[in-house]
Amino acid sequence: MTQMGMAIDLERCQGCRACVLACKTENDTPRGAFWMNVFRHEEGEFPDVDQGFTPNPCHHCSEPSCTEVCPTEARFKRESDGIVLTDYDTCIGCRYCEVGCPYGVNYFQWRESEEGQYGFASEDELTQEVHQNLQELDAEYDGDDRPWADYSLGQTQEPRGNKMGGGDHKVGTMGKCTFCVHRQDGDDENLQGTTACEEVCPTNVIHFGDMEDPESKPRQHLEAKGNTQQWEMLKSTGNEPNVVYLGDKPTGDARNMEDDYKDPDDAINAESGREPQYLATDGGEVQ
């Protein structure tokens, strides 16, 4: 039986977040949605303070709680390789998977793809600037809003024959890391068995492959560093995650160094040069 997963070597991670950018570019994910995120945390008191970085994709659990709570069975685990996917044609956007997942890796598609993805609205000044720059770089550029988008993101996946990868998502559906399923199911043998985050990591932190195969990249790395602490995030939940970390596990005293994930509205406002708006805490008008 095949079970795809990752070994993530925290002793090598420098927190550069190349994996985060690669994931967004590869999967053309919605604004404000990060299918890969890197937690930055610190422990200790000044001047003895240590920083740590923990990449956090979907853990593609063997016993995924998100599938158990999905009322339409849109979220399911694929038997062929253990990858947990979302059937966008069946998803009703109830967000039960978001609540049921202990890892915080699910994102709701708030807007239609034209506005919600990185295609930009045609009236945005930033859009015009991007189009102008692309025209200068490529005389044959025809004005496509997202010339970087990979055609393979529009393909369907088995076993249901529906779209379950990255790219355009209809409003009101849930998305998350798919272990680059379009690569796994594609025709390019050089991309099969790889993910974008693993490919771009400059310090060889991420090792992707079959966790049931002792000759796979993650299992070989785990064996080579057998004396290093190895742990699974929130293992006590019973989800049986298939992402294994190598390196010191953050203690209960670890402090988050950043705010929560960027709100989609803030992301869109930042791109268009507008100041973000926040609701007044006293119930008044938007400030």
ZIHU-V223338 format. One record per helix or strand of 3 or more residues. SS is the DSSP state (a for helix, b for strand). FROM is the first residue (numbers start at 1). LEN is the number of residues. If there is no record, write none. Layout:
# ZIHU-V223338
((SS:FROM:LEN) (SS:FROM:LEN))
This chain:
# ZIHU-V223338
((b:4:6) (a:18:10) (b:37:9) (b:48:9) (a:65:5) (b:75:3) (b:84:3) (a:96:5) (a:113:4) (a:125:13) (a:151:4) (a:181:4) (a:196:5) (b:206:5) (a:217:8) (a:235:3) (b:243:4) (a:264:8))
